[in-house]
Amino acid sequence: ALKQLRDQRSTLDADIRVYMDLDKNQTEKIFWTDLEIVCKEQIRLVNARMKVDQNPRNSINAAVNGDVANIFKGKTSSQLEDMHKGIQEKLKKQGPIDVSYWENVATQAHVAISRTRLQERHQQITKKKDYVARSKAT
């Protein structure tokens, strides 16, 4: 199963890179980059779940990740980008912070931005298709 997952990931990565090279439109490149980020995160989550199954101590990190993911729920991509900038600024400041925690939060924010942009784009396409369908019906 793990070998199959890795093979699928390699195929997916190659396909995304082909489309990124083919698309000259910046909006399309952002779409493919967002898709790549979200797919890699999903694969990372599968690998993390497998580690939790092998060693229950890893479940603590999974719980923290779940709490962090909840912070990003319901936010727009613009709101998430602002949050990400704030996290990056916090990491640049030298002070008593848990760097590994905040780096993890920054990574999750980056993934949340990509996921949300994909969802927003899907909503735009759906609205456009609905509008076109209604226009043809009248």
C-alpha positions, 0 to 999 in steps of 0.5 A: 500500500505504501509503495502504491501511494508513493507511485501515485504521488510520483505520477501526480507530482509529474502531472502537476509539473507538466501543467505548470510548465504548459500554463503561461497564465499566472492564475493557472500557475497559482492553481497548480502550485496550490494543488501541489501544496495541498496534495503534498500535505495530504500525503504528509498526513497519511504518513503521519497517521502511519507513524501514530499507528506505529508509535502512540507518542506521535499522537500528541503532535497530531493533536496539536496539528488538529488544534492549529488547523481549527484556527484556520477554519472559516477564514478567507484566503486573504485573512489566512495570508494576513495570519501567515504574514504575522506568523512569519514576522513572529518567527523573524523576531528574536525572542522566547518563542517555540520556533518549531511550533511556530514553523509548524503553524506557518507551514499549516497556514501556507497549506490552508491558504492553498486549500482555501484558494482552491475552494474559492476558485471552485465556488467561482467556477460553480457560480459562473456555470450556474449563471451560464446555465440560467442564462441559457434557460431564459 
